[in-house]
Amino acid sequence: MQLRNTVADLQDFYILSLSTLLDMVRPPFRIRKTIVQMDYAGVGILFMVFWVSLFIGMALTLQTSAELTRFGLNIYAPKIVGISIVREIGPVAIAMAFATSAARFTGGKSRRF
């Protein structure tokens, strides 16, 4: 029974994916709506991304410099924090902010009172 449900879920996913891909290449093209959604979901979250990155950087600097001070290496704290934010934490934080923004956007548009 669980295998049947899993296969049905995969089938629904593939049908939705195919339908989405076909809608991208068939008219009518909704260029204006696409640009509005890209602006709202992409450019609209820059302010939130700035604040999230700032506070994550401050917390990470505080924790890293406290540990590096024990070894006399606290001059390396900014470099370590910069590398860790750019490589590891930054993409995750931006993805979370984008997902939150997209969920808020789709959730707000689906409710009609």
GUMIDREN-542241 format. One record per residue (C-alpha): y, z, x. Coordinates in steps of 0.25 Angstrom, whole numbers, padded with zeros to 4 digits, always signed. Layout:
! residues N
YZX
...
This chain:
! residues 113
+0000+0000+0000
+0010+0003+0011
+0006-0010+0018
+0010-0017+0005
+0023-0010+0005
+0026-0013+0019
+0023-0028+0018
+0031-0029+0005
+0043-0022+0012
+0042-0032+0024
+0041-0043+0014
+0054-0039+0007
+0061-0037+0021
+0057-0051+0025
+0061-0057+0012
+0075-0050+0013
+0077-0055+0027
+0073-0069+0024
+0083-0069+0012
+0094-0063+0020
+0092-0074+0031
+0092-0085+0021
+0104-0079+0014
+0111-0080+0027
+0110-0095+0028
+0111-0099+0014
+0124-0101+0006
+0132-0094+0001
+0137-0089+0014
+0145-0076+0012
+0154-0076+0024
+0165-0068+0019
+0156-0057+0014
+0148-0057+0027
+0161-0055+0035
+0166-0044+0027
+0152-0037+0028
+0152-0039+0043
+0166-0033+0044
+0163-0021+0036
+0150-0018+0043
+0154-0022+0057
+0168-0020+0060
+0170-0010+0049
+0162+0000+0057
+0169-0001+0070
+0177+0012+0067
+0164+0020+0064
+0157+0014+0076
+0169+0019+0085
+0168+0033+0079
+0153+0034+0080
+0153+0029+0094
+0165+0038+0098
+0158+0051+0093
+0144+0047+0099
+0151+0044+0112
+0158+0058+0112
+0145+0066+0108
+0137+0058+0119
+0147+0060+0130
+0148+0075+0126
+0133+0077+0127
+0131+0068+0139
+0142+0074+0148
+0137+0088+0145
+0123+0084+0150
+0129+0076+0162
+0138+0088+0166
+0126+0096+0170
+0123+0086+0181
+0137+0083+0185
+0136+0069+0179
+0146+0069+0168
+0154+0058+0173
+0143+0049+0168
+0144+0053+0154
+0154+0042+0149
+0145+0031+0155
+0132+0037+0149
+0139+0038+0136
+0144+0024+0136
+0131+0018+0140
+0123+0026+0129
+0133+0023+0118
+0133+0008+0122
+0118+0006+0123
+0112+0016+0114
+0121+0024+0104
+0131+0014+0101
+0122+0003+0095
+0115+0014+0086
+0129+0020+0082
+0134+0006+0078
+0122+0002+0071
+0122+0015+0063
+0137+0013+0060
+0134-0001+0056
+0122+0003+0047
+0130+0013+0040
+0142+0004+0038
+0132-0007+0032
+0125+0003+0023
+0138+0008+0018
+0143-0006+0015
+0130-0011+0008
+0129+0002+0000
+0144+0002-0004
+0142-0013-0009
+0130-0010-0017
+0135+0000-0026
+0143-0004-0038
+0148+0006-0047
